[in-house]
Amino acid sequence: MIILVDMDGVLADYNLGIEKELKKRCLWTPDRNEFKTFYYADNCPPEYGKVIDVIGSKKGFAFDLPSIKGGKEALEKMLELGQEVRICTAPFGDYKITIPEKLAWAEYNIGKGWAKKIVLTKDKTLIRGDILIDDKPKILGIMEPVWEHVLYDKSYNKEVEGKRRLTWENWREVLGI
């Protein structure tokens, strides 16, 4: 199988990164476990939108995102089991900063050679694969996806029905590998 794995929210804890930066600025932070919508700013007062945009474009932000426990080990095991695995991620913020930082993040947090296994795109429907593991509730684009969207379980996608969902604790059972 070709397994595509999202980076932000699945391998890298984007929301925790934003939360840490908001706390540095002594700003209120919502409980990430109670988010009702995918975008961090939508879970905050409206005036936070610009601050969050600035944080996401800040040099070092993407590289410094904490890893989500179990992600690296799951990717390694998928490869060991003979699966083709790619990180399929959308750039955010200032692309001149975040794209190289995402590549460096993968090398540093997942391991040597992972930067070569990254597909960067704003439209994941253009990418071929069997499975896309992503926390975003709905993936839209210009094509009908050829992959199955398997949700990485988060509070903001609990309402979605009709899709398999996984965490790094149960991924083998859910994917059947």
Rosetta silent file (secondary structure, phi, psi, omega in degrees, C-alpha in Angstrom):
SEQUENCE: MIILVDMDGVLADYNLGIEKELKKRCLWTPDRNEFKTFYYADNCPPEYGKVIDVIGSKKGFAFDLPSIKGGKEALEKMLELGQEVRICTAPFGDYKITIPEKLAWAEYNIGKGWAKKIVLTKDKTLIRGDILIDDKPKILGIMEPVWEHVLYDKSYNKEVEGKRRLTWENWREVLGI
SCORE:     score description
SCORE:     0.000 S_00000001
   1 L     0.000  153.772  169.858    0.000    0.000    0.000 S_00000001
   2 E  -102.833  115.666 -178.480    0.927    3.622   -0.402 S_00000001
   3 E  -110.360  119.492  176.781    0.194    5.333    2.899 S_00000001
   4 E   -98.743  132.756 -176.877    0.185    9.127    2.975 S_00000001
   5 E  -125.767  123.269  176.256    0.516   10.665    6.440 S_00000001
   6 L   -63.956  153.947  179.128   -0.260   14.284    7.258 S_00000001
   7 L   -94.002  -60.071 -172.644    2.352   16.141    9.301 S_00000001
   8 E   -75.890  119.687 -178.822    0.577   18.895   11.274 S_00000001
   9 L    92.631  -10.496 -178.787   -1.773   17.450   13.870 S_00000001
  10 L  -120.608  -46.726  176.506   -0.730   13.869   13.097 S_00000001
  11 L  -108.150  -38.369 -179.346    3.072   13.760   13.432 S_00000001
  12 E  -113.432  133.754 -175.932    3.835   17.304   14.616 S_00000001
  13 L   -86.128   81.879 -179.628    1.705   18.938   17.319 S_00000001
  14 H   -58.579  -45.289 -176.900    0.811   22.209   15.580 S_00000001
  15 H   -64.190  -39.018  176.570   -1.831   23.117   18.172 S_00000001
  16 H   -65.726  -37.509  177.169    0.578   22.658   21.077 S_00000001
  17 H   -60.743  -45.327  177.624    3.092   24.840   19.205 S_00000001
  18 H   -63.286  -45.381 -178.803    0.514   27.635   18.853 S_00000001
  19 H   -57.581  -45.804 -179.955   -0.528   27.223   22.493 S_00000001
  20 H   -60.258  -41.830 -179.974    3.058   27.580   23.738 S_00000001
  21 H   -68.075  -38.339  177.516    3.522   30.770   21.702 S_00000001
  22 H   -64.677  -40.650  178.920    0.243   32.259   22.962 S_00000001
  23 H   -64.339  -37.080  176.471    1.263   31.516   26.555 S_00000001
  24 H   -60.192  -31.733  179.158    4.617   33.282   25.964 S_00000001
  25 L   -89.835    8.939 -179.733    2.573   36.335   25.007 S_00000001
  26 L    57.427   38.118  178.149    0.457   35.893   28.188 S_00000001
  27 L  -104.034  152.106  177.488   -2.661   35.290   26.096 S_00000001
  28 L   -61.536  144.440  175.838   -5.559   32.994   26.952 S_00000001
  29 L  -128.073  136.963  177.461   -5.448   29.550   25.351 S_00000001
  30 L   -74.557  163.097  175.559   -8.403   27.243   24.715 S_00000001
  31 L   -76.616  111.833 -176.784   -8.399   23.610   25.831 S_00000001
  32 H   -59.872  -25.667 -179.582   -7.066   21.756   22.760 S_00000001
  33 H   -78.326   -5.119  179.438   -8.957   18.623   23.799 S_00000001
  34 H  -117.641   13.100  179.257  -12.257   20.452   23.410 S_00000001
  35 L   -58.225  137.593  178.130  -11.712   22.037   19.991 S_00000001
  36 L  -104.908  -16.309  179.450  -14.860   21.942   17.870 S_00000001
  37 L  -129.708  156.834 -174.608  -13.250   23.163   14.639 S_00000001
  38 L   -64.842  -45.102 -174.680  -10.082   22.244   12.779 S_00000001
  39 L   -80.203  127.584 -176.744   -8.448   25.684   12.620 S_00000001
  40 H   -52.106  -48.514 -175.930   -6.891   26.819   15.904 S_00000001
  41 H   -59.660  -29.808 -179.956   -7.938   30.449   15.428 S_00000001
  42 H   -70.573  -12.173  178.256  -11.587   29.419   15.037 S_00000001
  43 H   -98.564    6.297 -176.606  -11.502   28.131   18.615 S_00000001
  44 L  -122.061  168.179  172.581  -10.311   31.503   19.931 S_00000001
  45 L   -58.134  149.799 -175.478  -11.692   35.033   20.151 S_00000001
  46 L   -54.918  -33.636 -177.633  -11.698   36.723   16.696 S_00000001
  47 L   -68.644   -9.851  178.604   -8.868   39.100   17.559 S_00000001
  48 H   -77.576  -18.289 -174.792   -6.485   36.123   17.884 S_00000001
  49 H   -52.367  -49.143 -178.265   -6.527   35.452   14.126 S_00000001
  50 H   -67.298  -38.644  178.855   -3.746   37.883   13.232 S_00000001
  51 H   -62.650  -43.740 -179.303   -1.591   36.818   16.188 S_00000001
  52 H   -66.268  -37.490  175.045   -1.890   33.171   15.173 S_00000001
  53 H   -60.735  -42.661  178.688   -0.978   34.050   11.564 S_00000001
  54 H   -63.551  -44.827  179.801    2.148   35.829   12.834 S_00000001
  55 H   -59.665  -46.428 -177.843    3.072   32.865   15.037 S_00000001
  56 H   -65.875  -19.547  179.059    2.663   30.399   12.144 S_00000001
  57 H   -99.882   -1.843 -176.384    4.970   32.480    9.943 S_00000001
  58 L   -70.365  135.876  176.785    7.633   32.991   12.606 S_00000001
  59 L   -57.966  130.254  178.658   11.091   31.619   11.858 S_00000001
  60 L    94.992  -16.386 -176.312   11.622   28.449   13.872 S_00000001
  61 L   -61.535  -55.158 -176.576    7.942   27.765   14.559 S_00000001
  62 L   -62.460  -39.759 -178.996    7.495   24.810   12.173 S_00000001
  63 L   -67.650  -33.879 -175.315   10.861   23.288   13.081 S_00000001
  64 L   -85.524    1.444 -179.516   10.206   23.546   16.822 S_00000001
  65 L   -60.757  135.058  177.656    6.828   21.778   16.769 S_00000001
  66 L   -69.360  149.481  175.813    6.754   18.897   19.251 S_00000001
  67 E   -75.298  148.849  173.086    6.366   15.373   17.906 S_00000001
  68 L   -88.601  126.241 -174.576    3.150   13.474   18.548 S_00000001
  69 L   -54.448  129.401  175.183    3.974   10.388   20.580 S_00000001
  70 L    95.199  -15.493 -177.702    4.065    7.173   18.582 S_00000001
  71 H   -63.767  -49.942 -179.443    4.146    8.734   15.116 S_00000001
  72 H   -58.621  -46.465 -178.501    7.803    8.077   14.347 S_00000001
  73 H   -63.650  -38.733  178.747    7.551    4.486   15.553 S_00000001
  74 H   -64.637  -44.454  178.790    4.406    3.882   13.499 S_00000001
  75 H   -61.746  -43.506  178.679    6.052    5.181   10.306 S_00000001
  76 H   -60.836  -42.183 -179.410    9.120    3.013   10.922 S_00000001
  77 H   -67.784  -39.195  176.951    6.934   -0.060   11.496 S_00000001
  78 H   -58.017  -45.771  178.478    4.900    0.637    8.331 S_00000001
  79 H   -62.686  -43.887  179.677    8.130    0.676    6.313 S_00000001
  80 H   -59.373  -33.920 -179.906    9.338   -2.473    8.061 S_00000001
  81 L   -84.096    6.946  174.123    6.062   -4.167    7.078 S_00000001
  82 L    89.252   12.256  178.719    6.703   -3.332    3.404 S_00000001
  83 L   -85.310  150.914  170.199    4.398   -0.337    2.987 S_00000001
  84 E   -87.952  125.106 -176.358    5.303    2.726    0.930 S_00000001
  85 E  -125.225  133.465  175.507    5.001    5.701    3.274 S_00000001
  86 E  -133.589  143.718  170.243    5.071    9.404    2.429 S_00000001
  87 E   -86.364  124.292 -178.252    4.436   12.457    4.553 S_00000001
  88 E  -117.929  107.053 -169.872    1.824   14.505    2.708 S_00000001
  89 E  -134.643  149.341  177.749    1.617   17.981    4.176 S_00000001
  90 L   -97.355  132.636  175.324    0.306   21.416    3.323 S_00000001
  91 L   -69.471  154.827  177.559    2.612   24.396    3.805 S_00000001
  92 L  -138.427  169.620  176.445    1.354   27.205    6.028 S_00000001
  93 L    61.157 -141.950  177.873    2.410   30.716    6.954 S_00000001
  94 L   -82.517  107.890 -174.487    5.369   32.147    5.051 S_00000001
  95 H   -57.870  -32.982  179.704    6.291   29.337    2.644 S_00000001
  96 H   -62.810  -24.809  178.577    9.918   30.507    2.372 S_00000001
  97 H   -95.583  -50.959 -170.531   10.241   29.737    6.069 S_00000001
  98 H   -72.856  -32.550 -179.384    7.880   26.828    6.703 S_00000001
  99 H   -63.515  -52.607  177.823    8.735   24.616    3.727 S_00000001
 100 H   -63.552  -31.912  179.189   12.447   24.234    4.579 S_00000001
 101 H   -69.446  -35.322  176.807   11.540   23.947    8.272 S_00000001
 102 H   -64.986  -41.629  177.862    9.075   21.129    7.561 S_00000001
 103 H   -62.339  -45.049  179.460   11.772   19.254    5.652 S_00000001
 104 H   -66.026  -37.730  178.650   14.242   19.809    8.500 S_00000001
 105 H   -58.932  -45.623 -179.103   11.599   18.813   11.076 S_00000001
 106 H   -61.871  -44.328  179.217   11.104   15.456    9.345 S_00000001
 107 H   -62.725  -42.406 -176.371   14.835   14.757    9.226 S_00000001
 108 H   -74.842  -42.674 -172.449   15.305   15.717   12.873 S_00000001
 109 H   -94.850  -29.678 -179.573   12.181   14.134   14.377 S_00000001
 110 L  -100.952  -43.895  176.138   11.461   11.133   12.136 S_00000001
 111 L   144.248  165.914 -178.621   14.925   10.333   10.840 S_00000001
 112 L   -57.371  135.021  178.427   17.504   10.663    8.110 S_00000001
 113 L    95.084  -11.824 -177.023   16.028   10.431    4.631 S_00000001
 114 H   -72.213  -24.883  177.140   12.501   11.520    5.562 S_00000001
 115 H   -61.550  -30.167  178.686   12.803   14.905    3.848 S_00000001
 116 H   -76.799  -10.071 -178.927   12.929   12.949    0.569 S_00000001
 117 H  -106.209   20.169 -179.678    9.644   11.253    1.497 S_00000001
 118 E  -103.949  135.284  171.362    7.662   14.486    1.858 S_00000001
 119 E  -112.602  117.804  178.929    5.017   15.663   -0.579 S_00000001
 120 E  -102.450  120.682 -178.958    4.193   19.350   -0.045 S_00000001
 121 L  -158.921  146.176  171.948    0.869   20.444   -1.502 S_00000001
 122 L   -84.441  -13.934 -179.096   -2.136   22.609   -0.702 S_00000001
 123 L  -125.078   94.869 -177.626   -4.314   20.110   -2.623 S_00000001
 124 H   -71.815  -13.803  178.309   -3.909   16.552   -1.339 S_00000001
 125 H   -69.171  -17.583  179.381   -6.525   15.284   -3.814 S_00000001
 126 H   -79.249  -13.052 -173.688   -3.852   15.539   -6.521 S_00000001
 127 L   -95.253  134.111  179.206   -1.650   12.978   -4.769 S_00000001
 128 L   -86.117  144.223  176.982   -1.997    9.252   -5.462 S_00000001
 129 L   177.293  173.479  177.584   -2.055    6.751   -2.634 S_00000001
 130 L   -93.593  -36.821 -176.814   -4.206    4.095   -1.003 S_00000001
 131 E  -138.002  139.539  168.483   -4.693    5.786    2.367 S_00000001
 132 E  -118.362  117.118  174.735   -4.348    9.342    3.649 S_00000001
 133 E   -93.442  114.576 -173.650   -4.088    9.596    7.439 S_00000001
 134 E  -149.782  144.298  179.141   -5.140   13.157    8.251 S_00000001
 135 L   -86.861  -12.747 -179.231   -6.810   14.954   11.146 S_00000001
 136 L   -69.672  129.001 -175.092   -8.644   17.435    8.930 S_00000001
 137 L   -59.487  -37.368 -178.570  -12.339   16.472    8.918 S_00000001
 138 L  -137.792  126.678  179.089  -12.860   17.052    5.188 S_00000001
 139 L  -102.344  115.446 -179.501  -10.194   17.135    2.500 S_00000001
 140 L  -110.931  152.641  177.780  -11.252   19.224   -0.481 S_00000001
 141 L  -174.537 -169.661 -175.446   -9.504   19.788   -3.787 S_00000001
 142 L   -86.302  -11.212 -178.550   -9.906   19.822   -7.529 S_00000001
 143 L  -116.198  161.958  168.638   -9.837   16.037   -7.963 S_00000001
 144 L   -81.815  119.553 -176.107  -11.803   13.113   -6.606 S_00000001
 145 L   -61.494  146.064  174.546   -9.239   11.501   -4.253 S_00000001
 146 L   -94.463  -11.590  179.179   -8.040    7.993   -5.087 S_00000001
 147 L   -93.696  159.314  171.623   -7.034    7.394   -1.456 S_00000001
 148 E   -89.056  129.193  176.970   -9.227    6.539    1.516 S_00000001
 149 E   -82.663  110.684  174.835   -9.263    9.312    4.106 S_00000001
 150 E  -103.299  121.294 -175.680   -8.580    7.720    7.495 S_00000001
 151 E   -76.343  131.273  167.166   -9.073   10.260   10.267 S_00000001
 152 E   -81.275  118.036 -168.127   -6.407   10.776   12.878 S_00000001
 153 L   -62.798  121.820  177.274   -8.715   11.027   15.894 S_00000001
 154 L  -142.315  161.016 -179.286   -9.106   14.533   17.358 S_00000001
 155 H   -59.722  -34.265 -175.728  -11.846   16.359   19.264 S_00000001
 156 H   -82.083   -1.018  174.750  -12.658   18.522   16.220 S_00000001
 157 H  -120.282   14.314 -179.455  -13.377   15.569   13.928 S_00000001
 158 L   -62.033  -29.139 -177.111  -15.551   13.513   16.306 S_00000001
 159 L   -74.656  -16.699 -176.252  -18.714   14.501   14.391 S_00000001
 160 L   -72.253  128.962  178.894  -17.463   12.931   11.144 S_00000001
 161 L  -113.903  158.665  173.825  -19.178    9.665   10.345 S_00000001
 162 L    83.121   11.156  177.345  -18.420    6.976    7.805 S_00000001
 163 L  -127.030  144.463  172.450  -14.615    7.109    8.040 S_00000001
 164 L   -68.682  150.032  178.063  -12.183    4.885    9.834 S_00000001
 165 E  -135.044  148.076 -178.234  -10.275    6.712   12.552 S_00000001
 166 E  -143.354  168.249  168.670   -7.024    5.904   14.268 S_00000001
 167 L  -130.746  176.653  178.658   -4.407    7.025   16.750 S_00000001
 168 L   -75.607   -6.942  174.956   -0.785    5.918   16.963 S_00000001
 169 L   -83.701  -31.975 -174.060   -1.885    3.435   19.616 S_00000001
 170 L  -118.524   13.374 -171.714   -4.349    1.531   17.386 S_00000001
 171 H   -58.711  -37.175 -177.833   -3.137    2.191   13.823 S_00000001
 172 H   -66.497  -41.342  178.135   -2.215   -1.453   13.055 S_00000001
 173 H   -63.942  -45.988 -176.259   -5.670   -2.721   14.009 S_00000001
 174 H   -65.558  -42.743 -178.481   -7.432    0.021   12.055 S_00000001
 175 H   -84.296  -14.443  178.942   -5.308   -0.390    8.911 S_00000001
 176 L    70.470   32.717  177.939   -5.170   -4.175    9.198 S_00000001
 177 L  -126.320    0.000    0.000   -1.389   -4.396    8.770 S_00000001
